[in-house]
Amino acid sequence: MPAEITLVARLAPYGTYSRRGVVRLHPEVLHALDIGTWQAVAITGRGRTTTALVTAADTDGPHGEITVDDVTLSNCAGLDGGSVVVRPAQVVPARRVVLHSADPLVRTAPPAAVRLALTGKIVSPADAVSLQPQDLQPAPGADLTHARRTLANIIGPGLTSALLTVVRTEPAGAVVVQPSTVVGWRDGATTGEPGPSPVVDPPTVTRPTVLTAVPAPAGAV
């Protein structure tokens, strides 16, 4: 079985990492899990699991915490200050991602622009995902400025708060959106079929060790 560790989930303040599908772990926790930055981790809260990219938190921060945004916390059914189980995850390139939004205005966004905003993000069926581009470690060649401009012109100020529901992925499960991924609205417009562009499988890490971290004392920074 892969290594796993129990941590305290801490909701990140709105800012650079907000709604970008990126979580933060102390570098020593990354080492304990035998994973590097910008790899995938599965996060399980109260009976639900989601998958996200991980990067390193400050070295002087608490070891026993994982910093998450509100969307990731909701996707794993976690609570701010509650326990979650974190382990290395396996993700594959997405061939197809089908989305839905309860907002008719959001559903008018061109699938090609939506794909740009989601490129580099990990998505899973039934999860929510924002249209905030993953610009912390952008995919090569991703024109995120164009994506923001196109979506902002359509959705307006609601762009930062808009959430989509992942209806289906191919292959099923946690996948990473790529420039060749077919992205479309449920019963609506879709991008063209993928071309022969190369894909790179994100690395997968497994370890047999099971670790348990002690949550940081109350009031720890």
Solvent accessible surface area in square Angstrom, and as a share of the most:
residue,aa,sasa,rsa
1,M,177,0.79
2,P,38,0.24
3,A,0,0.00
4,E,46,0.20
5,I,10,0.05
6,T,42,0.24
7,L,1,0.01
8,V,9,0.05
9,A,1,0.01
10,R,83,0.30
11,L,78,0.39
12,A,15,0.12
13,P,114,0.72
14,Y,156,0.59
15,G,36,0.34
16,T,90,0.52
17,Y,56,0.21
18,S,8,0.05
19,R,41,0.15
20,R,28,0.10
21,G,24,0.23
22,V,3,0.02
23,V,0,0.00
24,R,55,0.20
25,L,0,0.00
26,H,7,0.03
27,P,42,0.26
28,E,105,0.47
29,V,7,0.04
30,L,10,0.05
31,H,149,0.66
32,A,26,0.20
33,L,0,0.00
34,D,74,0.38
35,I,15,0.08
36,G,34,0.32
37,T,61,0.36
38,W,67,0.24
39,Q,25,0.11
40,A,3,0.03
41,V,0,0.00
42,A,5,0.04
43,I,1,0.00
44,T,31,0.18
45,G,17,0.17
46,R,158,0.58
47,G,77,0.74
48,R,75,0.27
49,T,56,0.32
50,T,5,0.03
51,T,16,0.10
52,A,3,0.02
53,L,18,0.09
54,V,0,0.00
55,T,14,0.08
56,A,40,0.31
57,A,29,0.23
58,D,104,0.54
59,T,101,0.59
60,D,125,0.65
61,G,18,0.18
62,P,34,0.22
63,H,88,0.39
64,G,4,0.04
65,E,24,0.11
66,I,0,0.00
67,T,30,0.18
68,V,2,0.01
69,D,5,0.03
70,D,59,0.31
71,V,14,0.08
72,T,7,0.04
73,L,17,0.09
74,S,78,0.51
75,N,17,0.09
76,C,1,0.01
77,A,26,0.20
78,G,10,0.09
79,L,96,0.48
80,D,84,0.44
81,G,37,0.35
82,G,21,0.20
83,S,71,0.46
84,V,2,0.01
85,V,45,0.26
86,V,0,0.00
87,R,71,0.26
88,P,9,0.05
89,A,13,0.10
90,Q,125,0.56
91,V,4,0.02
92,V,49,0.28
93,P,21,0.13
94,A,5,0.04
95,R,144,0.53
96,R,63,0.23
97,V,0,0.00
98,V,16,0.09
99,L,1,0.00
100,H,47,0.21
101,S,4,0.03
102,A,95,0.74
103,D,62,0.32
104,P,87,0.55
105,L,85,0.42
106,V,3,0.02
107,R,88,0.32
108,T,87,0.51
109,A,1,0.01
110,P,51,0.32
111,P,16,0.10
112,A,52,0.41
113,A,5,0.04
114,V,1,0.00
115,R,49,0.18
116,L,43,0.21
117,A,0,0.00
118,L,0,0.00
119,T,4,0.02
120,G,14,0.13
121,K,4,0.02
122,I,18,0.09
123,V,4,0.02
124,S,14,0.09
125,P,49,0.31
126,A,70,0.54
127,D,7,0.04
128,A,30,0.23
129,V,12,0.07
130,S,2,0.02
131,L,1,0.00
132,Q,14,0.06
133,P,1,0.01
134,Q,3,0.01
135,D,46,0.24
136,L,46,0.23
137,Q,95,0.42
138,P,69,0.43
139,A,23,0.18
140,P,129,0.81
141,G,84,0.81
142,A,22,0.17
143,D,75,0.39
144,L,17,0.08
145,T,82,0.48
146,H,85,0.38
147,A,0,0.00
148,R,80,0.29
149,R,136,0.50
150,T,30,0.18
151,L,1,0.00
152,A,43,0.33
153,N,120,0.62
154,I,50,0.26
155,I,14,0.07
156,G,24,0.23
157,P,135,0.85
158,G,30,0.29
159,L,17,0.08
160,T,62,0.36
161,S,72,0.47
162,A,12,0.09
163,L,71,0.35
164,L,1,0.00
165,T,61,0.36
166,V,1,0.00
167,V,51,0.29
168,R,116,0.42
169,T,4,0.03
170,E,54,0.24
171,P,42,0.26
172,A,94,0.73
173,G,30,0.29
174,A,24,0.19
175,V,0,0.00
176,V,16,0.09
177,V,1,0.01
178,Q,25,0.11
179,P,84,0.53
180,S,18,0.12
181,T,0,0.00
182,V,2,0.01
183,V,1,0.00
184,G,6,0.06
185,W,15,0.05
186,R,113,0.41
187,D,147,0.76
188,G,47,0.46
189,A,59,0.46
190,T,78,0.45
191,T,15,0.09
192,G,56,0.54
193,E,128,0.57
194,P,61,0.38
195,G,49,0.47
196,P,143,0.90
197,S,58,0.37
198,P,127,0.80
199,V,78,0.45
200,V,118,0.68
201,D,95,0.49
202,P,31,0.20
203,P,74,0.46
204,T,67,0.39
205,V,28,0.16
206,T,97,0.56
207,R,78,0.28
208,P,115,0.72
209,T,52,0.30
210,V,89,0.51
211,L,58,0.29
212,T,108,0.63
213,A,21,0.16
214,V,128,0.73
215,P,70,0.44
216,A,20,0.15
217,P,107,0.67
218,A,104,0.81
219,G,77,0.74
220,A,46,0.36
221,V,154,0.89
